[in-house]
Amino acid sequence: MTVDVGSLKIFVKVAELGSFTRAGEHLGMPKARVSLRLKALEAELGTRLLQRSTRVVRLTPDGEELLPRARRLALEADELGAMFQAARGLRGRVRIDLPVNFARDVIIPRLPELLARHPELEVLLSTTDRRVEPLREGFDCVLRIGAPGGDGLVGRRLGVLRMMNCASPSYLRQYGTPRRLEDLERHLLVHYSTTLGAEAPSFEYPHEGGYREWPMRSVVTVNSADAYFAACVAGLGIIQAPRAGKLASITAGELVEVLPSLTCAPMPVSLLHTHGRSVPRRVRAVMSWLTEVLSPHLEALDR
């Protein structure tokens, strides 16, 4: 009996994502084709690998037993292919999740270089400020700002984003320029909350080797970086934002830096992947390229 390695790869992806639809999106094939390939694999092996329902796909006991061996076989097949494809460049799909601002301002402008170098590579970009679930949603790698989080993710911290406090000229004309922490009692903060939750807005500041939060009043809450910046420019309050992304706006006069000695904690930036120790060559290469492109925009943690 000869088992088709391509079908094993499809089986692994369906098992990881728990969905024929998401596996098809990840692999670049219709859901119906995914289903047919898996039915053929089950017929070839003479056993049921998956329990299908309208809402969920689960592994059978035989599927559970096959999964780790299928992963190893799929990885070995990829490594064998890579031995002879190294000189020909990368091929296949890589699914990446990036914060909106990094994607727009840093990564996408440089993307033509990567794709010119590897014309058979296809990059699928998710750009959102929502914290995605990489394993469930089928991403190969994600760029995280703040705590990395997420079980099953592997990677490393690339550096940190130093922060600054900003307000618009129109806001400062109306409310005055704060000179010390206590001045914030008469000021507004643009509140950032990914869930538009009920947590109280606060201003983070350094204190005795750590950081504390100063409660503030807010009249607007946003859940995206673009809206956060726009609300500040519109004069709706003070923001605490990465320095690298706001220096151009300071120079252009859109924003003014305030309370420079009271900036919040630097935000760590991490690049993580979902492949454990078995990282496909195309994903390793794309992550190396991302690290290179991002490095000028980040600072070392110990600076």
C-alpha positions in Angstrom: 0.0 0.0 0.0 1.3 3.5 -0.9 0.1 6.4 1.1 -0.1 9.8 -0.6 2.1 12.3 1.3 0.0 15.2 0.0 -3.1 13.7 1.5 -1.3 13.2 4.8 -0.4 16.9 4.8 -4.1 17.8 4.2 -5.0 15.5 7.1 -2.5 17.2 9.4 -3.8 20.7 8.6 -7.5 19.7 9.1 -6.6 18.1 12.4 -4.7 21.2 13.5 -7.4 23.7 12.5 -10.4 21.5 13.2 -12.0 22.7 10.0 -12.2 21.6 6.4 -12.9 25.2 5.3 -9.9 26.8 7.2 -7.6 24.0 6.1 -8.6 24.6 2.5 -8.0 28.4 2.8 -4.6 27.6 4.3 -3.6 25.1 1.6 -5.2 27.1 -1.3 -7.7 24.5 -2.3 -11.5 24.3 -2.2 -13.2 22.7 0.8 -14.7 20.0 -1.4 -11.3 18.9 -2.7 -10.0 18.7 0.9 -12.9 16.5 1.8 -12.4 14.2 -1.2 -8.7 13.8 -0.5 -9.3 12.8 3.1 -12.1 10.4 2.1 -9.6 8.8 -0.3 -7.0 8.6 2.4 -9.4 6.9 4.8 -10.4 4.4 2.1 -6.7 3.7 1.4 -6.0 3.1 5.1 -9.2 1.3 5.7 -10.2 3.3 8.7 -12.1 6.4 9.8 -9.7 9.3 10.7 -12.1 12.1 11.4 -15.6 12.5 12.9 -17.4 15.1 10.9 -20.4 17.2 12.0 -21.9 20.5 10.8 -20.1 22.4 13.6 -16.9 20.5 14.4 -14.3 18.1 13.1 -12.7 15.7 15.6 -10.1 13.0 15.3 -11.1 9.4 15.8 -8.8 7.2 18.0 -7.1 6.0 14.8 -6.8 9.6 13.7 -5.1 10.5 17.0 -2.7 7.7 16.5 -1.9 8.7 13.0 -1.4 12.4 13.5 2.1 12.5 15.1 3.4 10.0 12.4 1.8 12.0 9.7 3.4 15.2 10.9 6.8 13.5 10.8 6.3 12.1 7.3 5.1 15.5 6.0 8.1 17.3 7.6 10.5 14.7 6.1 8.9 15.2 2.6 9.3 19.0 2.9 12.9 18.6 4.0 13.7 16.3 1.1 12.1 18.7 -1.3 14.1 21.6 0.2 17.4 19.7 -0.4 16.8 20.2 -4.2 14.9 23.4 -4.2 17.4 25.6 -2.2 18.9 27.1 -5.3 15.5 27.7 -6.9 14.1 29.9 -4.1 11.0 29.5 -2.0 7.6 28.3 -3.0 4.2 27.8 -1.4 2.0 29.9 0.9 3.0 31.7 4.2 0.1 33.1 6.3 1.2 36.0 8.5 -0.7 38.2 11.0 0.7 41.7 11.5 -0.5 44.8 13.4 -2.0 47.3 11.0 0.6 50.0 11.4 3.6 47.7 11.0 2.0 46.1 7.9 1.2 49.4 6.2 4.3 51.5 7.1 7.1 48.9 7.4 6.4 45.5 5.9 4.2 46.0 2.8 6.5 48.7 1.3 9.4 46.2 1.4 7.4 43.1 0.3 8.2 43.5 -3.4 11.8 42.7 -2.6 10.9 39.4 -1.0 8.5 38.4 -3.8 11.0 39.4 -6.5 13.6 37.2 -4.9 11.1 34.3 -4.6 8.5 34.6 -7.4 6.9 31.2 -6.5 6.2 32.4 -2.9 2.7 33.6 -1.9 2.2 35.7 1.2 -1.2 35.9 2.8 -1.3 38.9 5.2 -3.8 39.5 7.9 -3.6 43.1 9.2 -5.6 43.6 12.4 -5.3 45.0 15.9 -7.3 42.0 17.1 -5.2 39.4 18.8 -5.7 36.4 16.6 -5.6 32.7 17.6 -2.8 31.5 15.3 -3.2 27.8 15.7 -7.0 27.8 15.3 -6.9 30.3 12.5 -4.1 28.6 10.6 -1.4 31.2 10.7 2.3 30.3 10.1 3.6 33.2 12.1 2.4 36.3 13.9 4.0 39.6 15.0 3.0 40.4 18.6 3.3 43.8 20.3 3.1 43.5 24.1 2.9 40.2 26.0 3.5 37.3 23.5 0.9 35.0 25.0 -0.6 32.0 23.3 0.1 28.3 24.0 1.8 26.4 21.3 3.7 29.4 19.9 7.4 29.5 19.5 9.7 32.4 18.7 11.7 35.2 20.1 11.6 38.8 21.1 13.0 41.1 18.5 13.3 44.2 20.6 11.1 46.9 22.1 9.2 50.0 21.1 10.0 53.0 23.2 7.0 55.1 24.0 6.0 58.7 24.1 3.1 60.9 25.3 1.4 63.0 22.6 -1.4 65.5 22.2 -2.5 67.7 19.3 -1.9 71.4 19.2 -5.6 72.1 19.3 -6.0 70.0 22.4 -3.2 71.8 24.2 -4.7 75.1 23.3 -7.9 74.1 24.9 -6.6 72.3 28.0 -3.1 73.6 28.4 0.2 71.7 28.4 0.7 69.3 31.4 4.0 69.9 33.1 3.8 67.4 35.9 1.8 64.3 36.8 -0.7 66.1 38.9 -1.7 68.3 36.0 -3.4 65.3 34.4 -6.3 65.8 36.8 -7.7 68.4 34.3 -6.9 66.5 31.2 -8.4 63.8 28.9 -7.0 60.5 27.7 -7.9 58.7 24.5 -8.7 55.3 25.9 -7.5 52.2 23.9 -9.3 48.9 24.5 -9.3 46.1 22.0 -12.7 44.8 23.3 -14.2 48.3 24.0 -14.4 47.0 27.6 -15.4 48.7 30.8 -11.9 49.0 32.3 -11.1 52.4 33.5 -8.7 54.6 31.5 -5.4 55.4 33.1 -2.0 57.0 32.3 1.0 54.7 32.9 4.1 56.4 34.3 7.5 55.3 35.9 7.7 55.0 39.7 10.5 53.7 41.9 11.9 51.3 39.3 8.5 50.1 38.1 5.3 51.6 36.7 2.1 52.9 38.1 -1.2 54.0 36.6 -2.8 57.5 37.1 -6.6 57.3 36.7 -7.9 59.7 34.0 -11.1 60.7 32.4 -11.9 59.8 28.8 -14.6 60.8 26.4 -13.7 58.4 23.6 -12.6 54.7 23.6 -11.2 53.1 20.4 -10.1 49.6 19.5 -7.6 50.2 16.7 -4.3 52.0 16.3 -5.5 54.1 13.4 -8.5 55.3 15.4 -6.2 55.9 18.4 -4.0 58.2 16.4 -6.9 59.9 14.6 -8.7 60.7 17.9 -5.5 62.3 19.2 -5.1 64.5 16.1 -8.7 65.5 16.4 -8.0 66.9 19.9 -9.9 64.3 21.9 -7.1 63.6 24.4 -3.6 62.5 25.2 -2.2 59.2 23.9 0.7 57.0 24.9 2.1 55.6 21.7 5.3 54.1 20.2 7.9 56.8 19.6 9.0 55.3 16.2 5.6 55.6 14.7 4.9 59.2 15.8 8.1 61.1 15.2 7.0 62.1 11.7 3.8 63.5 13.1 5.7 65.5 15.7 8.0 66.9 12.9 4.9 67.7 10.8 3.3 69.6 13.6 0.3 67.2 13.9 1.3 66.1 17.4 3.3 67.6 20.3 5.2 65.5 22.8 4.2 66.1 26.4 5.6 64.9 29.8 8.7 63.3 28.2 10.0 62.1 31.5 6.8 60.2 32.3 6.6 57.7 29.5 5.0 54.2 29.9 6.9 50.9 29.8 8.5 50.0 26.5 6.4 47.5 24.5 8.1 44.2 23.6 7.8 43.0 20.0 8.0 39.3 19.3 7.9 37.2 16.2 6.2 33.8 16.8 5.4 30.7 14.8 3.1 27.7 15.1 5.3 24.9 13.8 7.2 23.9 17.0 10.6 22.4 16.1 9.4 21.5 12.6 9.5 24.9 10.8 9.1 24.7 7.0 11.9 26.3 5.1 9.6 28.9 3.5 8.4 30.0 7.0 12.0 30.2 8.4 13.0 32.3 5.4 10.1 34.7 5.7 10.6 35.1 9.4 14.3 35.9 8.9 13.3 38.5 6.3 10.7 40.0 8.7 13.4 40.2 11.4 15.8 42.0 9.1 13.1 44.5 7.9 11.9 45.3 11.4 15.2 45.6 13.2 15.8 49.3 12.3 12.5 50.2 13.9 13.1 48.5 17.2 15.5 49.0 20.1 17.3 46.4 22.2 15.7 45.7 25.5 18.7 46.8 27.5 19.2 50.2 25.9 
